[in-house]
Amino acid sequence: MSKVVKVLLIEDNRIEARQTQHRLATSTDGTFEVEWVDRLNLGIERLGRGGIDIVLLDLNLPDSQGLETLVNLHARFPDVPIVVLTGEYEEAIGALSLEQGAQDYQVKQQLDVALLARVLRYLGIASQRAHLKDVGKLKRSTAAKVLGCVGAKGGVGTTTTALNVAVALAMQHKSVILAELQPSFGPLSCLLQHEPAASLGSLLKLSAGQIGEQELAATLWTGPEASRILFGPRPQEAFQEIEPDQAVAVVKGLAQMADFLVLDLPSQRSPATQAVLRLCHSVAVVTECEPASVLCGAAMIDQIVGWGVPRDLVTAIIVNRTVLPISMGAAEIRSRLGCELMGIVPGAALELLHAFECGMALVHAQPAAAASMSFIEIADRFSAGAVVGMNAAQPPVQAVS
């Protein structure tokens, strides 16, 4: 039975507040208890008594106006997730609120209650699990569960997928490490707009026997939602082939330091990639939904199985990046790939552009976006060890119009 998510609604319009209360109370997407106040100072007072999982916040209140409302509330209660409610012509303000600490924003006049309920349920449950943040500090008796993400070919969105799945896991307060195991500069630091002080490049200067927990910890950067990230070599570092024993030492070492380890692997075949894939609990081949990418995905899957990875550990993540109409549905793609699907990510060009401009993962910048929800569901399936079956009903892959 799902836990009750306790929501504090801070809204001065009585009619809109009652409507939101009623819709959430009757939602089939979760169980919510909604308390309502009409002033910021009353909201601060209520939050001070504890027991609230998430806040729905109108920025324009009788005692506070605009982004300052969010800034004040977030400063006082930084651990409580906030979803901002905006007016019809205030989407720009809503986008800015994400940079000031909000988890999401919703336009009141376009409020999708079912989608809002899913977001509140997800964020509320994550808030309830906040006490698990320190679990990563404990000595681990078991290694992390490892997900290897490899592109069917270059440019299909493998790094974006690995980043968003890792952050989605971390948003549940899991201890997560994301490792960009590329022999040369990769896109991860660009996506997060962060220039790392240390990277995989420094580890590749060491022999496998010299790569220990201390050396690995020195290369990790704390990223979104307390995820830890090992970036690929920096631009100024020369290309250096990853030796298989080095790759194995890195993966085995990182696996002792987290609950989950997500690997961003190059699409180019190499002995190092072959060795690492054999250490994964699940391998996700990332491909687009157009025929050429699907053919490349099938070839990649056959190669991975030929390397000794059991076929039942190999899945696919379909990313829809094309603007052309595609007639291939999920059933046909699964048949051609010969494997199960871990998830289908719909097109999200504008949302991904906004996330890039903010230097954030999409699931962190806009958790209510359809693509974000897909990444979150993929993370949930991996966490639970459940993958969509070959005979399960799947929605058709939709092209971006």
C-alpha positions in Angstrom: 0.0 0.0 0.0 1.5 3.4 -1.0 2.2 6.0 1.7 0.2 9.1 2.1 1.9 12.2 0.6 1.3 15.2 2.8 0.9 18.4 0.6 0.9 22.0 1.8 -0.9 24.2 -0.7 0.0 27.9 -0.4 -2.6 29.7 -2.5 -4.6 32.9 -1.9 -7.4 32.2 -4.4 -10.0 30.2 -2.4 -11.8 28.7 -5.4 -8.6 27.5 -7.1 -7.3 26.1 -3.8 -10.5 24.1 -3.2 -10.5 22.8 -6.7 -6.9 21.6 -6.4 -7.6 20.1 -3.0 -10.6 18.2 -4.4 -8.8 17.0 -7.5 -5.8 15.6 -5.5 -8.1 14.1 -2.9 -9.9 12.1 -5.6 -6.8 11.3 -7.7 -6.2 7.7 -8.6 -2.5 8.3 -9.0 -1.7 8.4 -5.3 -3.0 9.1 -1.8 -2.7 12.8 -0.8 -3.5 14.8 2.3 -3.7 18.5 1.3 -3.5 21.3 3.8 -4.2 24.9 2.6 -3.0 28.3 3.8 -3.4 31.6 2.0 -0.3 33.5 3.2 3.4 32.8 3.0 3.9 33.5 6.7 1.2 30.9 7.5 3.0 28.4 5.2 6.3 29.0 7.0 4.6 28.5 10.3 3.0 25.2 9.2 6.3 23.9 7.7 8.0 24.7 11.0 5.8 22.1 12.7 7.1 19.4 10.3 5.2 16.5 8.7 4.9 18.1 5.2 6.3 16.1 2.2 5.9 18.7 -0.5 4.7 22.3 -1.2 2.5 23.6 -3.9 3.3 27.3 -4.0 1.6 30.3 -5.7 4.3 33.0 -6.1 1.9 35.9 -5.8 0.5 36.1 -2.3 -0.9 39.0 -0.2 2.3 39.1 1.9 4.9 38.1 -0.8 5.2 38.6 -4.6 7.1 36.9 -7.4 10.3 34.8 -7.1 11.1 36.3 -3.7 8.3 34.1 -2.4 10.1 31.0 -3.6 13.5 32.2 -2.5 12.4 32.9 1.1 10.6 29.6 1.4 13.4 27.5 -0.1 16.0 29.3 2.1 14.1 28.4 5.2 13.2 24.8 4.2 15.8 23.7 1.6 14.9 20.0 2.0 11.2 20.3 1.2 10.4 19.9 -2.5 8.4 22.8 -4.0 6.2 22.8 -7.1 5.4 26.4 -8.2 2.0 27.3 -9.5 2.1 30.1 -12.2 -0.5 32.1 -14.2 -1.2 31.5 -17.9 1.3 34.2 -19.0 4.0 33.5 -16.4 5.8 30.5 -17.9 9.0 32.4 -18.0 8.8 33.0 -14.3 8.1 29.3 -13.9 11.2 28.4 -15.8 13.2 30.9 -13.6 11.8 29.2 -10.5 13.7 26.0 -11.4 16.9 27.9 -11.1 15.9 29.2 -7.6 15.3 25.7 -6.1 11.8 24.6 -7.3 11.5 21.0 -8.4 8.9 21.8 -11.0 6.3 24.4 -12.1 2.7 24.0 -13.4 0.5 26.6 -15.2 -2.7 26.8 -13.2 -5.0 27.2 -16.3 -3.4 24.2 -18.0 -3.1 22.1 -14.8 -2.9 18.4 -15.7 -4.0 16.9 -12.4 -3.1 13.3 -13.3 0.4 14.4 -14.2 0.7 16.7 -11.2 -0.4 13.8 -9.0 2.4 11.6 -10.4 5.0 14.3 -9.8 3.8 14.9 -6.3 3.7 11.2 -5.5 7.2 10.8 -6.8 8.7 13.8 -5.0 6.7 13.1 -1.9 8.0 9.6 -1.6 11.5 10.9 -2.3 11.1 13.4 0.6 9.9 10.6 2.9 13.1 8.7 2.2 15.4 11.6 3.0 16.7 9.9 6.1 18.5 7.4 3.8 20.9 10.1 2.5 23.6 8.9 4.9 23.4 5.3 3.8 26.4 5.8 1.4 28.6 6.6 4.3 28.2 3.1 5.8 30.5 0.3 5.0 28.9 -1.8 2.3 28.8 -5.6 2.4 27.5 -5.9 -1.2 28.6 -4.2 -4.4 26.4 -1.8 -6.4 24.0 -2.9 -9.0 25.6 -1.9 -12.4 23.8 -0.6 -15.5 25.9 -0.3 -18.6 24.5 2.1 -21.2 26.0 1.7 -24.7 24.9 3.5 -27.9 23.9 1.5 -31.0 26.0 4.2 -32.8 27.3 7.6 -32.0 24.9 10.5 -31.4 21.8 8.6 -30.2 21.7 10.2 -26.8 23.6 7.6 -24.7 25.2 10.1 -22.3 21.9 12.0 -21.9 20.2 8.8 -21.1 22.9 7.6 -18.6 22.9 11.0 -16.9 19.1 11.2 -16.5 18.7 7.6 -15.3 21.5 8.1 -12.7 20.0 11.4 -11.4 16.5 9.8 -11.3 17.9 7.1 -9.1 19.6 9.7 -6.9 16.4 11.7 -6.6 15.1 8.6 -4.7 18.0 9.2 -2.3 19.9 6.2 -3.6 23.6 6.3 -3.5 24.6 6.6 -7.1 27.7 6.9 -9.2 27.7 7.8 -12.9 31.0 7.0 -14.7 31.8 8.2 -18.2 34.2 5.5 -19.4 35.4 7.1 -22.5 39.0 7.1 -23.8 38.8 10.7 -24.8 36.8 13.8 -24.0 33.0 13.1 -23.8 29.9 15.3 -23.6 29.0 14.8 -19.9 30.9 17.8 -18.6 29.3 19.9 -21.4 25.8 18.8 -20.4 26.4 19.8 -16.8 28.5 22.8 -17.7 31.2 21.7 -15.2 34.9 21.6 -15.8 36.2 18.8 -13.5 39.4 19.2 -11.5 40.0 15.4 -11.9 38.8 12.9 -14.4 39.2 9.3 -15.7 42.3 10.6 -17.5 44.2 10.8 -14.2 43.2 7.2 -13.4 44.4 6.0 -16.8 47.9 7.1 -15.8 47.9 4.4 -13.1 48.2 0.6 -13.4 45.1 -1.5 -12.5 46.7 -2.4 -9.2 47.2 1.2 -8.3 43.5 2.1 -8.8 42.0 1.9 -5.3 39.2 3.5 -3.3 41.3 6.6 -2.4 42.3 7.2 -6.0 38.7 6.8 -7.2 37.2 9.0 -4.5 39.6 11.8 -5.5 38.2 11.9 -9.0 34.5 12.0 -8.1 32.5 15.2 -8.3 29.2 15.6 -6.3 26.5 16.4 -8.9 22.7 16.7 -8.9 20.8 15.2 -6.0 24.1 14.1 -4.4 25.0 11.8 -7.2 28.7 11.3 -7.7 30.2 11.6 -11.2 33.4 10.3 -12.8 33.9 12.4 -15.9 35.8 11.2 -19.0 39.1 12.7 -19.8 39.3 16.5 -20.0 39.8 18.2 -23.4 43.4 19.0 -22.7 44.2 15.3 -21.8 45.5 13.2 -24.7 43.6 10.2 -26.0 44.6 7.2 -24.0 43.2 3.7 -24.7 41.6 2.2 -21.7 43.2 -1.2 -20.9 40.7 -3.9 -19.9 42.3 -4.4 -16.5 42.1 -0.7 -15.8 38.4 -0.6 -16.8 37.6 -3.6 -14.6 39.5 -2.0 -11.6 37.5 1.2 -12.0 34.2 -0.5 -12.2 34.8 -3.0 -9.4 36.2 -0.2 -7.2 33.2 2.2 -7.8 30.8 -0.6 -7.3 32.0 -0.9 -3.7 31.2 2.8 -3.1 27.5 3.1 -4.0 24.1 1.3 -4.3 23.9 1.9 -8.1 26.6 2.4 -10.7 25.6 3.7 -14.1 28.2 3.4 -16.9 28.2 5.6 -20.0 30.1 3.4 -22.5 31.5 4.3 -25.9 29.7 2.8 -29.0 33.1 1.8 -30.5 33.9 -1.8 -29.8 37.0 -2.4 -27.6 38.4 -5.0 -25.2 37.8 -2.6 -22.3 34.1 -2.3 -23.1 33.8 -6.0 -23.6 35.4 -6.6 -20.1 33.1 -4.0 -18.4 29.9 -5.3 -20.0 30.5 -8.7 -18.4 30.4 -7.0 -15.0 27.0 -5.4 -15.6 23.7 -6.6 -14.0 21.9 -5.1 -17.0 23.1 -3.7 -20.3 20.9 -1.1 -22.1 21.6 -0.5 -25.8 20.4 3.1 -26.6 19.0 3.5 -30.0 16.7 5.8 -32.0 13.4 4.6 -33.4 14.4 5.1 -37.1 15.2 1.9 -39.1 18.9 2.5 -39.5 19.5 3.0 -35.8 17.4 -0.1 -35.0 19.5 -2.1 -37.4 22.7 -0.8 -35.7 21.1 -1.7 -32.3 20.4 -5.2 -33.4 24.0 -5.6 -34.6 25.3 -4.2 -31.3 23.1 -6.6 -29.3 24.4 -9.5 -31.3 28.0 -8.4 -30.7 27.4 -8.0 -26.9 25.8 -11.5 -26.7 28.8 -12.8 -28.7 31.1 -11.4 -26.0 29.4 -13.7 -23.5 26.8 -11.4 -21.9 23.6 -13.4 -21.5 20.9 -12.2 -23.8 18.3 -11.9 -21.0 20.6 -9.2 -19.4 20.5 -7.1 -22.6 17.7 -4.6 -23.0 17.1 -1.5 -25.1 16.2 2.1 -24.5 14.5 3.8 -27.4 15.1 7.5 -27.7 12.9 9.5 -30.1 15.0 12.3 -31.6 13.7 12.4 -35.1 11.4 15.0 -36.6 10.3 12.6 -39.3 7.2 10.4 -39.1 8.2 6.9 -38.1 5.9 4.0 -38.7 7.8 1.5 -36.5 6.0 0.7 -33.3 7.4 -0.7 -30.1 6.4 -4.3 -31.0 8.2 -4.1 -34.3 11.3 -2.6 -32.8 11.4 -5.3 -30.1 11.1 -7.9 -32.8 14.0 -6.5 -34.8 16.2 -6.0 -31.8 15.4 -9.4 -30.3 15.4 -8.1 -26.8 13.1 -6.5 -24.2 12.7 -2.8 -23.9 13.6 -1.0 -20.7 11.8 2.1 -21.8 10.8 4.5 -24.6 11.8 8.2 -24.3 9.6 10.7 -26.2 11.0 13.7 -28.0 12.0 16.6 -25.8 14.1 18.9 -27.8 13.1 22.2 -26.1 13.1 20.7 -22.6 16.6 19.3 -23.1 17.8 22.6 -24.5 16.5 24.3 -21.3 18.2 21.7 -19.1 21.4 22.2 -21.0 21.3 26.0 -20.6 20.8 25.5 -16.8 23.6 22.9 -16.7 21.1 20.3 -15.3 19.8 16.9 -16.0 16.3 17.0 -17.5 14.8 14.9 -14.7 16.1 17.5 -12.2 15.2 20.6 -14.3 11.7 19.5 -15.3 10.6 16.3 -13.6 7.1 16.7 -15.0 8.2 16.6 -18.6 7.1 13.4 -20.5 10.7 12.5 -21.2 11.6 12.9 -17.5 8.8 10.6 -16.5 10.2 8.0 -18.9 13.7 8.3 -17.5 12.2 8.0 -14.0 10.3 4.9 -15.0 13.5 3.4 -16.5 15.3 4.1 -13.2 12.5 2.5 -11.3 12.5 -0.6 -13.5 16.3 -1.0 -13.1 16.2 -0.4 -9.4 13.4 -3.1 -9.0 15.1 -5.5 -11.5 11.9 -5.4 -13.7 12.1 -4.9 -17.4 9.1 -4.7 -19.8 8.5 -8.2 -21.2 8.6 -9.1 -24.8 4.9 -9.8 -24.8 3.9 -6.8 -22.7 1.7 -4.1 -24.1 3.7 -1.1 -25.2 2.6 2.3 -26.4 3.6 3.1 -30.0 6.7 5.1 -30.6 5.5 8.6 -31.4 7.4 10.9 -33.8 8.0 14.5 -32.9 5.6 16.7 -34.9 
